Amino acid sequence: MPNDTRGGRTTTTATGLASVGPDNNTPVLLLNEKAAARCLSISPRLLWSLEASGQIKAIRINRAKRYAVSELQRFVDAQKKGGGDR
C-alpha cells in the first residue's frame, strides 16, 4: 500500500513505516508507542521490552515518549542481519 492517509491519520507503507503526516506532505519522524508497535507488527508490551533491553531507543520530549522512524528501521535492518543487539 503506497502512501495512504485517511482522516488526517498516519498510515503505513508497504515497508511498514509511517509515510506522511496529517497534511499529506510532511514526513513523519516520530511515532507514539501504539503507532510504533503497529509499524513493527508487535504488541506495545513487546516494544516496551525491546526498549528496556536496549534494542530500540525511545526519545523523550517532556513527558511524551516517541520512537524515531529511523530507529525502527535500524532495528528491522539489524534483525535481517542476524538478530541485532543481544
Secondary structure by P-SEA (a helix, b strand, c coil): ccccccccbbbbccccccccccccccccccccaaaaaaaacccaaaaaaaaaaccbbbbbcccbbbbbaaaaaaaaaaaaaccccc
